[in-house]
């Protein structure tokens, strides 16, 4: 057996031992339902900072992101701005959700929204969103982990065997210890994720030959490229316009990553922090104190730094290490063909895994010189893939138990019963994800494309409970349902459904090069506003104002800072327009002609320099909102709980106290 495979199993066993240790430890301390489902509202600052960061940036960041940069170049690299847009959603909603959960004892977002609107339909839709997010997302992560081990063990473990084996360990520690186990394992996973991406980037740069050699090769790649934007630039280093009035498939000239595609794709990724799972992460904290450092420093700055530099090195550098046969033939003097053996002389895009093969091949570069590093980097990738999956397993299991079983079937369920069914819920979700991943890779990819767009459909409901009291139960419920339908039928999965009935969708996937998340929110929020205007009711509004009066007393900006509100709006809108929206096309040429490397002001493509500039400005925006505008800081007025957790005293008691005079 090769040394790298031995080291791989050594590091995996050590990592598994750590995971199972926390599963057992957390299980022993989980005495109540809230202990199990939301860690007893007791997560400390640094545990949440690291755990939430690991959950936000999954194995797709580690394994898939560099490969797509390889395929689509720097226009796709605008996706790296999700280091800012994902926690932007957290800035908008997490603090206020935590305050409501602390005040009224909510354990799941379904409980919060059902109590707020006074109806159960939205509770069921929230569970549906959670499942539609969790099962395909988890399936993608588990299959990717099996694929990684298949490549790194030289087919010793098949993809399916590796996937089922690795998922068994995740199930053990998640089902045993609940969200507390997930959080403490995620702290290590966050460190491994960040260290792994950084190390692979450095390895790639060293094999390319250094920074100047990398940019010299990028210029040559752009010159060789035959896929040109409407302005005549290489699709690797220029956005192909603001919008294209076609579907985002082969018809798009110069690639699908227009300014509007980038913006709406960021909408989709904002769905990660608005997904029901992250509401439960918010509920699990002692206080909002960890929110700002996680959103500003760990995510926007830390992950952003890694993505805009080290991931870019991996994605673009792969072309110059033997993965791109056309480039190697045209520029042998700029190619270090170290990937040729691993790819059996094939072009990366002709290999079995296509762009997904890039990161495993880069990891394998150290097999001869440092086999122990191959094992360590493999565990870094494994940790990245399991970090998100574990969180969604735990929270979705909690929602199945709390929002379905306890609410509709066993209202007086004991803590032991709830924990038992929580574990059964985790098992159901894992098995569903594994079955889909094992039996139909095509279905998995189709469903996976829906996941984050579904999460973004929670925005109107969260806006309502946190900010806008005039959105009604009917508006929010119908809007959420329409949003889910719109997402489905602007994705490939919708075309597949239409095909079952012999029909064809005329608009294709992502019409007008705008992501399905946009079309979902267009119908979702539009319907919520229109229907709410027609269904206003004084009694219902008075009930909703119980929440909003409390938030106004505890979360409003101090009078001396209210003059900053217009500035916050301007900073945010300008950043979204120029950083990740239509204005990003300026970045194609502002720092040099893409077709003339000698004209590049900073020695790198203009688009890359533009992205780095707006990443820095995005970090400032996040600091301004989270700290200066106090959207993620500890409230100056202490939040007093009306009741203990719903899980402890029962839903009826919580609602009775909520509607009592004076509350």
Secondary structure, DSSP 8 states (H G I E B T S, - for coil): --HHHHHHHHHHHHHHHHHHHHHHHHHHH--SHHHHHHGGG-B-HHHHHHHHHHHHS-HIIIIIHHHHHHHHTHHHHGGGGHHHHHHHHHHHHHHHHHHHHHHH--SSHHHHHHHHHT-SHHHHHHHHHHHHHHHHHHHHHHHHHHHHHHHHTTTSS-HHHHHHHHHHHHHHHHHHHHHHHHHHHHHHHHHHHHHHHHHHHHHHHHHHTSHHHHHHHHHHHHHH---B-TTS-BTTSS---S--SS-SSTTSTT-S--HHHHHHHHHHHHHHHHSHHHHHHHHTBSSTHHHHHIIIIIIIIIIHHIIIIIIHHHHHHGGGTTT-HHHHHH-GGG----STTTTTT--GGGSTTGGGHHHHHHHHTTTTT-HHHHHHHHHHHHHHHHHHHHHHHHHHHHHIIIIIIIIII-TT--HHHHHHHHHHHHHHHHHHHHHHHHH-HHHHHHHHHHHHHHHHTTHHHHHHHHT-TT--HHHHHHHHHHHHHHHHTTSHHHHHHHHHTT---TT-SSGGG--HHHHHHHHHHHHHHHHHHH---HHHHHHHHHHHHHHHHHHS--GGGGGGHHHHHHHHHHHHHHHSSGGGGGGGTTTS-TT-GGG-TTSS-HHHHHHHHHHHHHHHHHHIIIIIT-SSS--SS----SSS-HHHH-HHHHHHHHTSTT-
